[in-house]
Amino acid sequence: DGRVLAVSAGEQIRLYQPETFAEQLTIETGVWSPGLAFSPDARWLASGGRDGGLSIWDATTGSMQFIIPAHKKGVNAVAFHPEGGLLASAGNDGMVRLWESGSGSAVS
């Protein structure tokens, strides 16, 4: 919705207010996370890590909701479906996978 800007910086994700670039929140991920995506309602932030994990964070508090061992190699990109119920991840293993964003369950 344009109200928050997420930036991956090493093993951190930083959230900024776009108009002023004032930092709102820092999330310690413990892994480089090149893929980031906000849910359509901006409540959740998905991050794909170089370790193959797909993490879902509360975009207000920075608390981790869950992590999915999504890929055998790093995750490059993540994207929420416009309605928010699905989450896609693309990895260095050459695979694209779909997940239920509320539970982290794989979509077969």
C-alpha positions in Angstrom: 0.0 0.0 0.0 3.1 2.3 -0.1 3.1 3.2 3.6 6.2 1.2 4.5 9.4 0.4 2.6 11.2 -2.9 3.4 14.9 -3.1 2.7 17.1 -6.2 3.1 20.5 -5.4 4.5 22.7 -8.3 5.3 21.1 -10.3 8.1 18.5 -7.6 8.8 15.3 -6.3 7.3 14.7 -2.6 7.9 11.3 -1.0 7.6 11.2 2.7 6.7 8.6 5.4 6.3 8.9 6.2 2.5 8.3 10.0 2.8 11.0 10.7 5.3 13.1 7.5 5.3 12.6 7.4 9.1 13.4 3.9 10.3 10.4 2.2 11.9 11.6 -1.3 12.7 14.6 -3.6 12.3 14.1 -7.3 12.1 17.1 -9.6 12.9 16.8 -12.5 10.4 20.0 -14.3 11.0 20.3 -14.9 7.3 20.7 -12.9 4.1 17.2 -12.4 2.7 17.1 -11.1 -0.8 13.4 -11.8 -1.5 10.8 -9.6 0.3 7.1 -9.1 -0.1 4.3 -7.5 1.9 0.9 -9.2 2.1 -1.9 -7.2 0.3 -3.1 -5.9 3.7 0.5 -5.0 4.7 0.1 -7.0 7.9 2.7 -9.6 7.0 6.2 -9.5 5.5 7.6 -12.6 3.8 11.3 -13.0 3.4 13.2 -15.6 1.4 16.6 -16.5 2.8 19.8 -17.7 1.4 19.4 -20.8 3.6 16.3 -21.9 1.6 13.9 -20.8 4.4 10.7 -18.8 3.8 9.9 -16.6 6.8 6.7 -14.8 7.7 7.0 -11.8 9.9 4.5 -9.5 11.6 5.2 -6.2 9.8 4.2 -4.1 12.8 6.1 -5.9 15.6 8.8 -7.8 13.7 8.0 -11.1 15.4 8.4 -14.2 13.3 5.1 -16.1 12.8 6.7 -19.1 11.2 9.5 -20.4 8.9 9.1 -22.9 6.1 12.0 -25.0 4.9 11.0 -24.0 1.3 14.0 -24.8 -0.9 17.1 -26.9 -1.0 19.1 -23.8 -1.9 18.5 -20.0 -1.4 15.2 -18.3 -2.0 15.5 -15.5 -4.6 11.9 -14.1 -4.8 8.6 -14.2 -2.9 5.2 -12.9 -3.9 1.8 -12.9 -2.3 -1.3 -13.5 -4.4 -3.4 -10.3 -4.6 -6.1 -11.8 -2.4 -3.4 -12.8 0.2 -4.2 -16.4 0.7 -1.3 -17.8 -1.3 2.4 -17.1 -1.3 4.9 -18.1 -4.0 8.6 -18.7 -3.5 11.3 -19.1 -6.2 14.6 -20.7 -5.3 18.1 -21.4 -6.6 17.0 -25.0 -6.8 15.1 -24.1 -10.0 11.7 -24.6 -8.3 8.7 -22.3 -7.7 6.5 -23.4 -4.9 3.1 -22.3 -3.6 2.2 -22.0 0.1 -0.9 -21.2 2.1 0.1 -17.9 3.6 -1.9 -18.3 6.8 -0.4 -21.7 7.8 2.7 -22.3 5.7 1.3 -25.5 4.3 2.4 -26.5 0.8 -0.1 -26.3 -2.0 0.0 -29.4 -4.0 
